[in-house]
Every structure is written in C-alpha cells, then in structure tokens.
Amino acid sequence: MEDKQSMAYWDKLVAPYKNPTIIESLFQLFSTLALFAGVCYLMYLTVDEYYPVTLALSLFAGLFVVKIFIIQHDCGHGSFFKKKKYNDLLGPLLTVFTMTPYAQWAKEHNRHHATSGNLNHRGVGDVTTWTIEEYKNASPKRRFKYRLVRNPFFLFTAGAMIHFFVKQRFPFYKTERLSSWQSVMFTNIYMLSVGTAFCYWIGAATFFKIYLPLAFVAASVGTWIFYIQHQYENTYWEGNETWNYCDAALNGSSFYDLPKWLHWITGYISYHHIHHLSAKIPNYRLEKCYYSVPELRNPVKISIWESRKSFWLALWDEANKKMVRFKDIKAA
C-alpha cells in the first residue's frame, strides 16, 4: 500500500489536471479582464450622480481584481501557461491591477509553499503567527504590536491596504537582491504611469472615487481568503522533525466551501488544499480535480458560516495543537 504521506502517491492522483491549455487560459484571462473593464465602466457612468451605485459595483470590481491576482499567482507557479516565458511575460503586466511586484512576490510565495505549516520557517508569505509561549515571553511592546497585527478589524481593513499600497512598494524580503528591486521599481513606475494617464483622461477626483473603493475590496477580500486558507482552529503546525509537506498541504490548507459563483470569481483558490498539494494545477482545474479524486474530498472543509470562528484566532497552542484566541489563554 502506498504511503499517503508520500508526494509520489498524491502526484499520481493529480497528474491529469496539471497541464494548462492555451484556449482555457486565454479565455479565462480575456473574459476576466473584459468583465472587470465592464464593471469599471459602469462605475464611471454612475460616479457623479449615483455614487452609492458606484460603491455597490466596487464589490464586484474588487472581486475581479482578486481573480486577476489568482491568474498572476498561477503565472508565478508556472501553471497558467505551459511555457515559463509566457507566464513571466503576463505576470508583470498584471501588476498594475494587483499592486503586487510579480518577480519578488513569486519567489517568496514559492517559499511559502515549501515551508507552510513549519514552525521553524515562519515569516515568509504567511500571516504572522506566534505560539502561546512566544507570546507569554514577549515584551509588552512586542505583544501590543502582535495584537494589533492580529486584530481582525485592523488586519482586514487598514492592514490589508498598508500591505498592498505601502509594503509592496519596497523589496521587503531580501533587500540586497537586485531582481527584487527591479520587480518592485517596475511595478511602481507602471502603476504610477497608468494612474497618471487615467487622472489626465477622466480627472483625478473621478479616478480615485472609482479606484480606491475597488482596491479596498480587493485588498480586504484577498487578505481574508488567504487568512482562512491557513488560519483555523485545527490547522497544521509542526517543527522541522515532524513536519511533512503532504500533511501540511492537506491538513494545514482548507477547502473554503463557497457558493459556485464565488469560487468562480475568486479563481477557485478556495480549493486550497489541492493547490498546496500541487501548485502546477491551473486554477480552473482545481474544482474538477476535487470532484474527480475522492481522496481529496476529505480535507478541512469550512463553510462561510463556520469561518466566523476563525475571526479572532491568534495564537498556536503547541500542547493541544490548535489555534486559540487571546482570551482563551487568559481564561486558562
């Protein structure tokens, strides 16, 4: 019997869903961009006289930005097109929508995949997570900073905006790496140029009244989706000695059970356990893989209603192997 902790076992099961096709990829790309442009045009038409309608439309525009991010994310994994050069051509072009430097982010995100759930390799591409002991041993100043970062009213609002509008404007991982500087500076100049052109074309006030609400939705929803994919009560954290890649993918990455239209508009990334198991599967194949491989239908499954329980989780309890709230350790 094959070992279910072996990558070879799972790789054999998901292999048929790995290869992207040019037709499916291009259809997803152009249909997403067209729908996003259509919603933005409706926002432009309503911005002066019906601004509440503009704000309502920003919810859909922001969700389409999340989907564009997933396409860029697939490029970073080399799974949107078969050839690397096409992925690396499209990825940087999408940065103007996602506010994310492609080359820098792709390198660090692949490190996240390689170390997800490993207590000895936290801090790259994940939500900052401390153990109970680390929190107890920290200074009051560091505790305050951690509580602020983990506060959901900060994390999914101002924190999300700071991450995309401020933190992503600098090569904050390896500042000595030339490729990171090039990636970040290209993105900054690209965004500034396109933003300036739109301000000249439709007026700065109109541009920002359209752009800021949709950017806020994209940042907040994107941060929440990433959060719930790894931050839930019975998630997976292990030290180097016991950490296993397949266990981390299947037990430390959730299946966020959304309505079909939300799966579609968020690029199927909520089938996250499959994505972590094999990042070479293009996003539009994740759903089919889930329903075609019975072994993948028993992961951590979280509904929208159940996900509310993760809102205040903040610390990893090593003794009981679960995430807990700040008030849980006070009660204990």
Buried (B, 14 or more C-beta within 10 A) or exposed (E): EEEEEEBEBBBEBBEEBBEBEEEEBEEBBEEBBEBBEBBBEBBBEBBEEEEEBBBBBBEBBBBBBBBBBBBBBBBBBBBBBBEEEBBBEBBBEBBBBBBBBBBBBBBBBBBBBBBBBBBEBBEBBBBEBBBBEBBEEBEEEEBEEBEEBBBBEBBBBBBBBEBBBEEBBBBBBEEEBEEBBBBBBBBBEBBEEEBEEBBEEBEEEBBBBBBEBBBBBBBBBBBBBBBBBBBBBEBBBBEEEEBBBBBBBBBBBBBBBBEEEBBBBBBBBBBBBBBBBBBBBBBBBBBBBBEBBEEBEEBBEBEEEBBEEBBBBBBBBBEEEBBBBBEBBEEE
